[in-house]
């Protein structure tokens, strides 16, 4: 982009944790999740797509000392219980097994051995809204140690809004009771959207974002504060403006970028 002086790619998905967008409601959720993990309990994070869920779980992992915690990440799909346990065993380094009961036992023993060795296991289950309810109910088994008298492992269940409906089902009450906290993320408001665009431009090398107020308003109206959508339309708007040999994005540029997407 010849008309802009970015020093790195703007609005890229490859963002370091230290460059994350700091906004109060996301920081509050991060703080609550960290408290849950420190208490050796489990939690759920329910979030619309593009509301910062990935940043929350990446930030949580980054704040937990490696000398004290072993954090495992699993991106889920609609798996059977055995396949779910097989993926979990692979993620945490437990031995696999052909039979489901043996697989469960291997996972439990691996979690227990790490805890007894001074390492607290934390398991991040992403895209949990795609889990079958009967698979999600495995948490009853995987968090039950010594007849439910010890807190050994923390599960952080992350998913989009359908996860809330799954957890509120009457047959999921026992799973819900094992979650010390259920957080819900929201999309950015108008002022937060402006601050987000400014922040993304700043970490890409520009002190002042090349978007006028009309462009920022247009971006918010189009995206409703969805950060993933903001990145896409803002980058496309920069390209449209650059093609016109201008260095300030205005509302018509945003509209044109939208029409081309």
N, C-alpha and C positions, 0 to 999 in steps of 0.2 A: 504494500500500500504506500505509494510514493508520496501522498499528501499528508500522511500521518507519521509521526516519529516514534512509533513504538519500538522498544528495544527487545521485545519478545512477542510471541504470538498472543494477541488479545482474545479473551473469551474462550481459551482452550479448556478442555476438561482436565488437563494435566496440571493440577494445582497442588503445590506443597502445603502440608498442614499448617505450617507457620504463616502461610499467605491466605488462610481461609478468611472468609467474610465474617466479621464479628458483629453479631446482632443479639440483643438481649434475650429473646425467647429461645434461640438456639443454644446460647450459653447456659441458660437455666436448665434446659433439658439435659445438656452434657453434664452439668453439675449433679443433677438428680441421678443420672445413670451411674456416675462414678460412685456416689454414695451407696447405691444399691450393690454394686460390685464389691465395694469395701466391706459391706455387711454380709457378703457371701450369699446374696439373694439373687433373684431373677426379675426380669422386667420385660415389657413390650414397648416398642416404639411404632406408632401407627402414623403414616404420613402419606399425603398425596404425592404423586410423582413430581420431582423437581422442587421439593420443599426443603431439601437439605439432609435427608436421611443418610446418604452416603458419607457426608462430611461429619455427621454426628458419630457414626460408628468408627470411622477412620480416626477421628479426634480422640474418641474414648480409648482406642487401642494405643494411640501415641502417648496418652497420659499415664498409662499403667506401666510401672517399672518392669522391665523384662526379668530382672532378678527375682521378682516376687510373683509375677503372673505369667501364665502361658495362655495366650489368646489364640483361638482357632476360628477361622471364618469359613462359613459354608453358604454358598448361594444355592437356594433350594428350587425345586420344581415339584410337580405332582408325582411323588415317588411312593412306592410301597413302603411298608414299615421296614422290611429287610433291606431294601435299597437305601433308605434313609440311614439306617444304622451302619451300613457298609460305607456310605459317604462320610458319616461321622467318624467311624473308626479310622478311615484314611486320613481325615483332616487332623485328628489328634495324635496319630501315630500308633494306634492300638492294633493288635493282631486281628486279622480277618478270620472269618469262619463261615462255613457253608450253612450251618443250621442257625435259625434266628435266635433261639435261646442262648446258644454259645456265643453268638455275636454280641448280644446284649451284655452277657457276663464279661466278655473281653473289654468292652467299652467301660463298664462300671469299674472293673479292676484297674484299668489304665488311669481313669480319673482319680480313683482312690489313692493309687500309688504316688501320683504326682502331688496330691494334696498332703499325704503323709510325709512326703519329702520336702515340704515347705513351699511348694509351688501351687498357687491357687489357679485352678482352671477356669477360664472364661470362654464361652462358646457363643459366637455371633451367628445367628441364623437369619440370613437375608432372604427377601422375597417370600416371607412366611405366609403371605396371603395365598400362595399357590399350593400350600400344604393341604393334604387331605386331613379332615378333622381327626380321624382315627390315628393318623401319624403324629399329629400335634399332641395327642394325648399321651404319647410316649414320654413326655416330660414328667408325668407322674412317676414313671419308673426310674428315669434317669436322674431325678433329683431326690430319690428316696434312698438314704443311706442309714444303716443301723436302725432299722425300723422307724425311719423318719425322725431320728433324734439328732442328726448332724447336718449342718450346712456345709456342703463340700464343693459344689460347682455352681457357677452363675451362668444362666442362659439369658441372652439378650435377643428377643424375638423381634425382628424388624419386618414390616410389610406395609403395603398400601392399604387404603381405606377398607377393602373387603375383609381384612384381618379382624377389624372390630366386630363385624357381624358374626364371624366365626367364633370369636372368644365369648360373645354374648349368648351363644346357643345354650339352652339348658343342660345339654349333655357335656358342655365344656366347663361347667362350674368348678370342677376339681382342678382343672388346669389354671383357670383364672385365679383361684385361691392361692396358687403357688407363685403368683407374680406379685412382688412387693410394690411394683409401680407400673402404671400404664400411661405412657406419655403420648400426646397427639401433637404433631407438628402442623403448622399452617403455612400458607404462602405469604410472600412479602406484601406489605401494604405499599401505597404509592411512594411515601417518603423513603421507605427501606429499599424500594426498587431503584430510586435515584441514587441512593448511597451505594447500592450494590454495583451499579454501572460505573460509578466513579471509582469504586474500589478496584474493580476488574481492570479499568484503564490504568490506574496508578501502579498496580503490580506488573503491568505490561510496559511500564516506562513513562507514562504521561501523568504529570501532576494534575492537569485539568482535562476532564473528559471532553472529547470533541462532539458533544451532543447538546443542542440547545434545549430549553425547557419544553418546547412543543414536541421534540423528538422523544424526550424522556416520558412525557405524558402519553404519547402514542405507544411507546414500548409497554408501559404499564397496562393501557387499555387492551392491548393485543394479548399480553401474556398473563394478566391477572396476578403478577408477582411470582410466576413459576420460574425459578432460577435457570432451569435447563432451557426453557423457551426464551428467556431473556438473552442467554448466551447466543442462541441461534439467530434471533432477529437482530441483535446488536451487531454481530459480526457481518451479517448480510447487509445491514444498513451502511456499515463502514465501506463495504465493497461498492455499493451503489454510489455513494458520495464520492469515493475515490475515482470512479469511472467518469464522473462529471467534473473532475479536476478541481474539487472543492475540499475544504478541510474542516467543515462544520456540518454535522448531520442535523437535518431538520425533519419535521413531521412527514412531508411528502416523500422523503427518502426512505423513511421507515415503511410507509404505505407501499411504496414501489418494491421494497425488499420483500414485504409480505406477499405481494402478488406474484413474485417470482418463485416463492418457496413451494 
